[in-house]
C-alpha cells in the first residue's frame, strides 16, 4: 500500500507542517533557537515600550485565511491604513522568512515557536497595560498570564486555542467510536484513514497511545512509537493536514484532525449530522497561536492597535465564526459553544491547557532523533 496525499486546499494551508523541524536541530539558547543572531541594537531596544498609535500600514504575516476579511476591512476604515498580507504554510517557513531579513509588523507563532523567538530575542516586549482590552484575555484566562512558552506573556498575546482528535464519517462507519486513539486502527475504516502530515502530531498520537509524553525524544520511546505507527500503515490512505476536505469529499472516512478545522467543517457540510469528532481518553494535544511583534517591525504602533482591535468583542465573535477556532477572550465562550454544539469536544477549556499536552522544544539531539523517527514513520 502506498499512502497517497491529495492536493492541498484552502483549509490545508491553515495548519500544515507545523511539526517537522526537518533537521533544524534547535535548542533554546539564544544562539541555538533556530533564528540567526542579530545585532541587539540594530532595531533599537526590544524592551522599550511601544507607542500605541498609527505609525504606518500594517504588514501582516500569518496562516492563510485566518482572519475574517470583514475584520480587516473594519480596521483599515477606522484607522486609515492598509493591511498588507503575507502568508506562511509552516512555522519553518515563517522562520526562514524572518532569518532572511523580511520585515513584518505582526506574526502568529505557535507556542513552541514563540518560545524560540523569545529565546532568540526576536520579539518586541508587549506592555499589556497599553492594550485597552487586554484584561479580557489575561483577567479571564489565568493560564496565559504566565505561560511556559513566554513568562508573563511579555512578548505575546494568545490568539487561538485548539486540540487534536479524530474526525469521522458516521454514515460510513457508524455513530460511535471507542473514544481512543485505537480507533484509527478500526477495521471498518481500513484504507480510508488519514493522519496529519505533521511530525509532532503523529509522533504525539503514538506516544499518547503508549502512555508516553507527547514530546518524548528518548530513543527507546521513539522506537516503540515508530513500531506502533508502522502497524497503522495498512489502515492508512495517507498523510494529509487537509482533514477539512478529506472528510467532506469522502476521501477519508476517518482522520486525525484539529478541532478548529472540524468546527469550520460544520458550516460547509451539506449534512453535518454525518460527521463526528472525538477526543481520545489517552489525551489530546493542545496548542495556541499567538500575536507577536518582531524586533525589526517598522510599524509596531499599528501592530499594537491591531491586536487591541482584534480583542474587541464584536471582532472576536466575527472571527470565531469565520475560522472555527476559539479565541481566549472573555465573553466569547457562548459564541464558540453555539458554533460547535454538534461537536462539544471541540471546546478548549482552562483544564485542557493545564493538562500540559503542548508540544515542547527539545535539545538539538532530541529534535534530530524525532526527525529520524518521523522519517521512518513516513517511509513505512
Secondary structure, 3 states (H helix, E strand, C coil): CCCCCCCCCCCHHHHCCCCCCCCCCCCCCHHHCCCCCCCCCCCCCCCCCCCCCCCCCEEEEEECCCCCHHHHHHHHHHHCCCEEEEEECCHHHHHHHHHCCCCCCEECCEHHHHHHHHHCCCECCCCHHHCCCCHHHHCCCHHHHCECCEHHHCCEEEEEEEEEEEEEEHHHHCCCCCCCHHHHHCHHHCCCEEECCCHHHHHHHHHHHCCCCCCCCCHHHHHHHHHHHHCCHHHEEEECCCHHHHHHCCCCCEEEEEHHHHHHHHCCCCCHHHEEEECCCCCCCEEEEEEECECCCCCHHHHHHHHHHHCCHHHHHHHHHHHCCECCCCCCHHHHHHHCHHHHHHCCCHHHHHCCCCCCCCCHHHHHHHHHHHHHHHHC
